Amino acid sequence: MQRRKFNIIPVLFLLPSIALLLVFVYIPLIQNFYNSFFDFSVFSQTKTFVGFENFKNLLADKAVSVGILNNVKYAIISVILQVGFALVLAYILEDKLFHRVAPFLRVVYFMPVMISISVVALLFGFVYNPQMGLLNSFLELIGLENLKEVWLGNPETAIYSVIAMSQWHSIGFVTLLFIVAIQKIPKELYEAADIDGAGKIRKFFSITVPQVREAIFVNTLITITGSMLVFNEPYILTNGGPGFSSTVLSVHMYQTGFVKDNMGYASTLAIIIFILTAVLALIQIKLSRTGKDD
Amino acid sequence: MKKFIAIFMTVLLLALTACSSSAGNEEKKSSDKDVVEIDFFHRWPNEPRKSFYDQKIKEFEDANPGVKINVNSVLNDSYKEKIRVLVSNDDLPDIFSSWSDSFAENLVSSDRIMELDSILAEDSEWAGKLIESQFAGFTFDEKKYGVPFTVDGKAFFYNKEVFKKNNLEVPKTYKEFIAVLKDLQDAGYETPLVEGLTNAWAISHYMGTIFQRVVDPAVTAKDYNVATGEFTDPGYIKGLEIFQELTDYMGDLSTAIDHEAARNMFASGEAPIVYMQFAEVKMVEDQGMTDFGFFDFPEIEGGKGDSKALTGAPEGWMLSKNAPKEAVDFLKFLTSKETAYDFTKTDGQLNAVQGAVDEGNTSPARLEAYELVTNASATTPWFDNAVNINIADIFMRGGQTLANEQTTPEEIMKEVQAEAKRLKK
């Protein structure tokens, strides 16, 4: 009898978070869907219903395809470097050889994460400066003048310059997550492998990688959704330019909404971003079957 | 013990919040009785203008004991965003600064801005001192909605020393201008003309002037209006070609720097010519460069527009529809000859009040600029303020890609025409 009685206490505890989520996440999300069928600006509060017009415009909008492509480039490079390379880096740092210097190096790699992204972007603006920038000066110093480039002004290199900065900024964070995961691996596994005569590379692939599978999944998820939502880096560094060459979806959305005052179309762009990230997250969750015991 | 501290802290916290809220209420009450409050909103939280306006507010309050001015200020881009929010509800400040043309037009379209014709007509002594031509950007449907205060114009700044050394004359026509740029390039200047093309607005300033010179004014008047715009005139393609030709002299690096860097290059003598606003004269002077002159964008051969017009637009003040009578007095105070004279002396920027700029409060270079502004046959608004932002954006981004030779003027115009058609609906 006691069990069947409806227990209000847990519901009460959940209520605040549900209310907050509703007000700040779900209601705006639904409102955004609604807005995407209208054409309106912030000045005039009247909305004109345009049906699927905004969605049709998406297909003709060059900036959208360039933006998606740039987001994909962002994701691919970020996964290779922030998941692949960071895992190797973490493994090296946890190796006995580096036992002494590892704490120091960990701080070194983690330092950029603690700097605000706006500051980092301004700094890299100087690094990429064509006249007195560090990068071009360095290339000159080591005799590679012919590789000098107007990094942010050239449409071919602008987006890669932005991506490179992003990698520098966040690789330390992912490395740290991997270090924690590697430290949790039971030492016995490595000892057994040593007895079997496995080398360091063999141990990496046969023990470390399978053991940190969960961490790899989480980090891939973070980096890919992060790449789809990236805004600060291209916005501050290039503002999407020159032309649209380094724009990404969120920058395009921001400019459509708050610069060009085209709120309806900006809502449509927001939906595209939402769908892309949601689908990617679903695929990854399906693929790696987390949450279930092995 | 722990419990005691916790209770103590809670009581303390409650007491504090209670105190502060009651104090706030009292203040409001007393002010409601006999003091008129004016909300004043401007866009200069930076020096020297912030202290200038704080000082002027104090002077006004001392002279008018029954008036209290609540001042608030945020910088440029944030100002644009904030005023947009404020104008969409009833919290619009009583008096605030505004740009002219499309920015002002957007605000006026909210129906919350006071129409000033009768106020201007009533006090002809005050209104007569304001330079009439500067009202154009605040006039919509033949009604004036703003009072111009600062004036500005865009001209090529050139390094007089470099011109003398290379025996160059100030160019009068576009052909001569290109010849000058070529000579400078031959003389070893990698970037005879410099601009920060990462700033889209810098591109729009070029385009606005070029189109004004090349295209028939009747055509631009029709095209710049969203309801009738078509952009089919071949003059636009010619204009973009001219812009592209100019970027050839800007060097690779112009695509990667901002306007401020370009200005610094001019001030350091590295680049001999740059297209800048008169508002920037003081910044160049402060960097130690004093031997420079100006020339308006040269006449383009075969152009259909007025070749003596100057690109530039004033900034000024607007009143909210519900502003009290005292706000009008404050507006008159802000745009009086005395205030304007002090303003130019403190800040350096030129103003739209007659007789408020002379040798006493400005430098010879700025006086020369002032004459260019007041003698211009007409003023052309900034391009990004003159056309719909969606159109301007295509031109501005197009300008960036033109400089990189990634696109052609024809392609840009095709995009513009499509957008104009979409906006017309």
Chai-1 contact restraints between the chains, C-beta under 6 A:
chainA,res_idxA,chainB,res_idxB,connection_type,confidence,min_distance_angstrom,max_distance_angstrom,comment,restraint_id
A,V42,B,R84,contact,1.0,0.0,6.0,A-B,restraint_1
A,F43,B,N106,contact,1.0,0.0,6.0,A-B,restraint_2
A,P130,B,L253,contact,1.0,0.0,6.0,A-B,restraint_3
A,P130,B,A256,contact,1.0,0.0,6.0,A-B,restraint_4
A,Q131,B,L253,contact,1.0,0.0,6.0,A-B,restraint_5
A,V150,B,D252,contact,1.0,0.0,6.0,A-B,restraint_6
A,V150,B,L253,contact,1.0,0.0,6.0,A-B,restraint_7
A,V150,B,A256,contact,1.0,0.0,6.0,A-B,restraint_8
A,L152,B,A256,contact,1.0,0.0,6.0,A-B,restraint_9
A,G153,B,T255,contact,1.0,0.0,6.0,A-B,restraint_10
A,G153,B,A256,contact,1.0,0.0,6.0,A-B,restraint_11
A,P155,B,N404,contact,1.0,0.0,6.0,A-B,restraint_12
A,P155,B,Q406,contact,1.0,0.0,6.0,A-B,restraint_13
A,G241,B,Q400,contact,1.0,0.0,6.0,A-B,restraint_14
A,P242,B,T255,contact,1.0,0.0,6.0,A-B,restraint_15
A,P242,B,Q400,contact,1.0,0.0,6.0,A-B,restraint_16
A,P242,B,N404,contact,1.0,0.0,6.0,A-B,restraint_17
A,G243,B,R397,contact,1.0,0.0,6.0,A-B,restraint_18
A,G243,B,Q400,contact,1.0,0.0,6.0,A-B,restraint_19
A,G243,B,T401,contact,1.0,0.0,6.0,A-B,restraint_20
A,K260,B,I389,contact,1.0,0.0,6.0,A-B,restraint_21
A,K260,B,N390,contact,1.0,0.0,6.0,A-B,restraint_22
A,K260,B,D393,contact,1.0,0.0,6.0,A-B,restraint_23
